[in-house]
Amino acid sequence: MDATQTDILPPPTTRVATNCVLVVDDSAAQRQLLSAVLTRFGLEVIAAATAEDALEICAGEAGARIGIVVSDWQMPGMDGPDFCRAFRALRGESFAYFILLTSQTDRTSKTEGLKAGADDFVMRPVDMSELRARIDTGRRILDMHEVLLHRNYEVQTALGDLQALQAAINRDLAEARSLQQAFLPPRRYRAGGCDIALRLVTCDQIGGDLVGYFRVSQDEIAIYSVDVSGHGIASALLTGRLAELFSDRVPYRNVAFATDGSGAHSPEQVMTRLNEFMLQELSSDIYFTAVLAYVNLHTGALRFCQAGHPHPMIRRAHGAVERIGSGGPPVGLLPGAHFEVCTATLQPNDVFLAYSDGLTECVDTWGDMFEEEGLMELFARVPSDLEGAIGCIEEGLSNHAGIQRFDDDMSMILLKFEPMAP
């Protein structure tokens, strides 16, 4: 359940009466003397002859006004320490300062009084100036207790507000996560004879990775993998914008296609356009890395642009893994950045992999990264079906991380090539 104001402490009650003293003494002369002296000190005095009478007073309306108790130790029936225990039990969390009047000087007796809940002692015969000093001390402690109650209430109120705000943020982030997942195309897709599968795992509720595909023409399909710098809301917002720029749901908005309908730009031209878009239209320090690859569905011809992104990999049908690509600058970082196109050829049953650096930079409890070599070894032994391959890669990364949670988003997209029938 979300934290609300009803979960915190109630507001403090009215100010504790620090000038109301309860005097308990079985000696009428002592009660009258103490009452007279304390009244001259400017205090309100309530007197009781026995501890039992005092408890009745405390349980009534006058009990809430009592802030200080001055009680004799030796009394018939319930003595001072027993009365103190009963008084503490009756008051609960409502604090009052309790002073015992005693002629006992041994440490054992004082220890008994402290265990019963007494705060202070005054020796008999009572020195009235000492008694006043003890009462003044009690009033200061009551004042500090009052301040602490209010400070605690303020802290609890602020904590409740923060918890409610955090709950609202978490709800918004959960909605944002659902929306971000909606940016992705379906996790499985078949183009001609080729199977495509993708996966996105964010380290937080929302992330800055994006993977997907779109049809370039009847003969080609595009595969892309994007990793936006940083984490959090700003990165997630940019992935949403990039998802629209790579979407095939609204082709005329897709950055890969010429606005005059003349066809698709090459991968390196697309990166150049995105670089200009980032630097000219977005006033931000955010940039991203990416791989954009076009695959010919008939011949397996692969042309791609690598812009600061990890090297794509090809798992050949016989199991060997090749790292391809020549690097390149990130997108949105350097004006006039030059992007190059690279080529390769896919044979039947070859699998193409594009991924974010969350895979290779996954760390274990020792701080050692999985590295590109680890991914290549893992990719070499994945099963032939793409869902099984993705599951195998995820399991391998999870085993490497151990109890260390993933500290970066992880995304991957795989294409298994089979020539499309004429």
Protein Blocks (a to p, Z undefined) as FASTA:
>chain_A
ZZdfklmccdddddddfkbccdddfblklmmmmmmmmmmnopacdddfbfklmmmmmmmm
mlmmpmbdcddfbdghjafklmmmmmmmmnomaccddddddfbfbfklmmmmmmnopabd
cdddddfklmmmmmmmmmmmmmmmmmmmmmmmmmmmmmmmmmmmmmmmmmmmmmmmmmmm
mmpccfbdcehjbccddddddfblbdcbdcddddfblmbccddddddehedjklmmmmmm
mmmmmpcklmmlpmkbcfklnaccdfklmmmmmmmmmmmmmccfbdcddddddddfklop
acdddehiacdddddfkopacdedeejadehkaghiacddddddddehiacddddfklmm
pccfkopafbjmlmmmmmmmgcfblklmmmmmmmmmmmmnmmaccfbdcddddddddddd
ZZ
